[in-house]
């Protein structure tokens, strides 16, 4: 049965899938704990989400090799829900129940999105927006590592402890960078994590570990229906949050799918991924998880470590569950500095360095769009907002550039009447320029305008043509429209 499972879900190299899955599981632990803290819930809620979402999407999702789990984007979205319920006098346990209900509803919305085959609309995201999204994610991950040097009391690590952490992180990065040049038998990240942990324990180096953040000890996530009143008031409370969770989750997941497509030079299935994400969130809400979506950093770790098949995600999820139930005391020994080194290499691999060479080579508005998306992603962690703003900026940029790309070619017929052949696109942004191309007062008595090589896109185009006809009428001229 085990070999049947491996053959069904593995890529051409099952060993790489298994080893990369173990590597990802180690990287999932501190992130899931950190995101749960951001959301304002128990760390196990984040760990359970990482397990259930990762497992379900690995089996049912549309992008083999992509890793999903609890994410910072979803944590930022659900934190206000927890805070709102707490303000109404509820306990944290009661507020968490509303979170579970919102996540389940968000899952249903994502399933509907996929069933209606709306995932294809991710193709409408322009490349500058995609670059800004990826670079913004890299900067968010980088900022997250800086926070690892902050203590619980709000002060920063200084002196010898700081030097030790930096040295361990640098050594980890060196192993990840240089080991593949020597051998690719095992993932460099896995070697770096194990070697770094053993070195710290053997040498007796005093440094922060995963256990210093929170205990990850727990049992198997129990099936649990959200304990909330199923009435209109409850729905009014959670629905806006459910919509936001669904939207943010799908945007991040589908853009990550595109990124993994580029890294692996293969093609994922966005509609299937939408359904898979919805199933995963519905399931995690029933098993005590906080909700989530695709994880850029862990997906890159998986791909860079050789993970290509669904087996890599399955192994990562099952290994994470094993860590929670059986091996928590060992995982809690992993130095935070080692994981910082791992994530810093993820930042270096994620950031699109080619964008630095684009200045002066692409339209200025494209550069502004990419930078805007990256900055919004970094400062707000609201990926949906960043992408929406980016798409709007790209649309305005396109409209601005297209507005001046409408022109006319003038000829005359045998009667001396002017004939204008319009070329280009007539729409809301080009309507004023279109009017400026004609001068009814000085034109011939009969004028022909040929739209065979032009396109009238919207109602503004029709109004522009009507306005031009009215100008010729007031001038006492006759206007003939052709091929409209």
HELIX and SHEET records of a PDB file:
HELIX    1   1 UNK A    2  UNK A    9  1                                   8    
HELIX    2   2 UNK A   14  UNK A   39  1                                  26    
HELIX    3   3 UNK A   43  UNK A   60  1                                  18    
HELIX    4   4 UNK A   72  UNK A   87  1                                  16    
HELIX    5   5 UNK A   92  UNK A  115  1                                  24    
HELIX    6   6 UNK A  118  UNK A  124  5                                   7    
HELIX    7   7 UNK A  127  UNK A  146  1                                  20    
HELIX    8   8 UNK A  147  UNK A  149  5                                   3    
HELIX    9   9 UNK A  159  UNK A  182  1                                  24    
HELIX   10  10 UNK A  188  UNK A  203  1                                  16    
HELIX   11  11 UNK A  210  UNK A  213  1                                   4    
HELIX   12  12 UNK A  232  UNK A  264  1                                  33    
HELIX   13  13 UNK A  270  UNK A  286  1                                  17    
HELIX   14  14 UNK A  296  UNK A  304  1                                   9    
HELIX   15  15 UNK A  310  UNK A  325  1                                  16    
HELIX   16  16 UNK A  328  UNK A  331  1                                   4    
HELIX   17  17 UNK A  336  UNK A  350  1                                  15    
HELIX   18  18 UNK A  353  UNK A  357  5                                   5    
HELIX   19  19 UNK A  364  UNK A  380  1                                  17    
HELIX   20  20 UNK A  383  UNK A  403  1                                  21    
HELIX   21  21 UNK A  431  UNK A  436  1                                   6    
HELIX   22  22 UNK A  440  UNK A  442  5                                   3    
HELIX   23  23 UNK A  459  UNK A  474  1                                  16    
SHEET    1   A 2 UNK A  68  UNK A  69  0                                        
SHEET    2   A 2 UNK A 293  UNK A 294 -1                                        
SHEET    1   B 4 UNK A 407  UNK A 412  0                                        
SHEET    2   B 4 UNK A 418  UNK A 426 -1                                        
SHEET    3   B 4 UNK A 446  UNK A 456  1                                        
SHEET    4   B 4 UNK A 478  UNK A 482  1                                        
END                                                                             
